[in-house]
Amino acid sequence: MSSLFPATARRLVGIGLLSAFSTAAWAGPLVEMWKDPNCGCCTAWAEHLEAAGFEVEMHDTREMREVKIEHGVPQELASCHTATVDGYVIEGHVPAADIQRLLEESPEVAGLAVPGMPHGSPGMETGRVDDYAVLAFGGQHEAPQIFQEYIHD
């Protein structure tokens, strides 16, 4: 019986270490996000990203215009929050799947944007659903390009 204990203990330690490494391996990249302190839809968008496996670090600020200028967000693409992930800028209610695709494909763009605050986009679940596009901006293209479209019947 005593010879089983060391093997069992080793197995449990091994399982514990494997679990610790598995959790670290599944943690998504850090999304650093700037938002107005009173914006609920921004917090809902962050929760959407966390549910998809991203880690989100939120910064409350009343200086959103300056944040957008600092990160090179064109005025016509502006939304309520600005984020960065792995060197890319994410403006507005961009779905987590599109951010994951951006990181996998690594195109030569500055980032992705969902201009305005379209109903039905992540964080803007209001019961109404608008058609909208996720736009890639900066980098190799002068004008924003459609990265993904969401058309609803």
Helices and strands as residue ranges (DSSP letters): H 4-26, E 30-35, H 40-51, E 55-60, H 64-70, G 75-77, E 82-85, E 88-92, H 96-105, E 111-114, E 132-137, E 145-150
